[in-house]
Amino acid sequence: MRYYKTGEFAKMANVSIRTIRYYDQKGLLKPSAMTPKGYRLYSDDDFVKLQQILSLKYLGFSLEEIFSMTIKTDRDSLKESLSLQNKLITQKISHLKAVQTSLK
C-alpha cells in the first residue's frame, strides 16, 4: 500500500492542505498512519474516502451530515455511496432544469 504526506495527498485531490487538516480535526478523514516525526500519511483508501466527502459536500451536504453518514471504503459501501451520489446528482440536475425552465 502506498502512503502520501499531507501535501501530496491534497495536491492529488486538488484541495488545500488546510482542508485535509480540517477534515482530520473534525474526524471526517483521519490519516491511515503517522511517521515517527508526526507527519500524517494517507493511503489510496483514504483518497477514496476523501472523494466521497468532496462529492457529498458538492451536493450540498453539511460536514455534520456527511459525518453522520457512515463513509466506508469497502467495496459494497463504495458501490452504495456512488449509487446514492448518482441519485442525488440526478435529482439536482432535474431541479436545476426546472429552475431554468421557470426562468425562461
C-alpha positions in Angstrom: 0.0 0.0 0.0 1.3 3.4 -0.9 1.2 6.4 1.5 1.2 10.1 0.8 2.2 13.0 3.0 -0.5 15.7 3.5 0.8 18.0 0.8 1.0 15.2 -1.9 -2.4 14.0 -0.8 -4.0 17.4 -1.0 -2.4 18.1 -4.4 -3.8 14.8 -5.8 -7.3 15.8 -4.7 -7.0 19.4 -5.8 -7.8 20.7 -2.3 -5.7 22.7 0.2 -3.6 21.2 3.0 -5.8 23.2 5.3 -8.9 21.3 4.1 -7.2 18.0 4.7 -6.2 19.1 8.2 -9.6 20.5 8.9 -11.3 17.2 7.9 -8.8 15.4 10.2 -9.6 17.8 13.1 -13.4 17.2 12.6 -12.9 13.4 12.5 -14.1 13.1 8.9 -10.8 11.9 7.4 -8.1 10.5 9.8 -4.7 9.6 8.3 -4.0 5.9 8.0 -0.6 6.3 9.6 1.8 8.7 11.2 5.6 8.9 10.8 7.8 8.9 13.9 8.2 12.6 13.3 4.4 13.2 13.3 3.7 13.5 9.6 0.3 12.4 8.6 0.2 9.6 6.0 -2.8 9.0 3.8 -3.5 5.9 1.7 -5.3 5.2 -1.5 -8.3 4.1 0.6 -8.2 7.5 2.3 -8.3 9.1 -1.2 -11.5 7.2 -2.0 -13.0 8.4 1.3 -11.9 12.0 0.5 -13.5 11.8 -2.9 -16.8 10.7 -1.2 -16.6 13.6 1.3 -15.9 16.1 -1.5 -18.8 14.7 -3.7 -21.2 14.9 -0.8 -20.0 18.4 0.1 -20.5 19.5 -3.5 -24.1 18.1 -3.4 -24.8 20.4 -0.5 -24.5 18.2 2.5 -23.1 19.8 5.6 -20.0 18.3 7.2 -22.2 17.2 10.1 -24.5 15.4 7.7 -21.5 13.8 6.0 -20.1 12.8 9.3 -23.3 11.1 10.3 -23.3 9.1 7.1 -21.0 6.1 7.6 -18.4 6.6 5.0 -16.6 3.3 4.5 -14.1 2.3 1.9 -15.1 -1.4 1.5 -16.3 -2.4 -2.0 -20.0 -2.7 -1.1 -20.2 0.6 0.8 -18.4 2.3 -2.0 -20.9 1.0 -4.6 -23.8 2.1 -2.3 -22.2 5.5 -1.8 -21.7 6.0 -5.5 -25.2 4.9 -6.3 -26.5 7.4 -3.7 -24.3 10.2 -5.1 -25.6 9.4 -8.6 -29.2 9.6 -7.5 -28.6 12.9 -5.7 -26.9 14.4 -8.7 -29.8 13.3 -11.0 -32.2 14.9 -8.6 -30.1 18.1 -8.5 -30.0 18.2 -12.3 -33.8 17.8 -12.5 -34.3 20.6 -10.0 -31.9 22.9 -11.9 -33.6 22.2 -15.2 -36.9 23.1 -13.6 -35.5 26.4 -12.3 -34.0 27.1 -15.7 -37.4 26.5 -17.4 -39.2 28.8 -15.0 -36.6 31.5 -15.7 -37.2 31.3 -19.4 
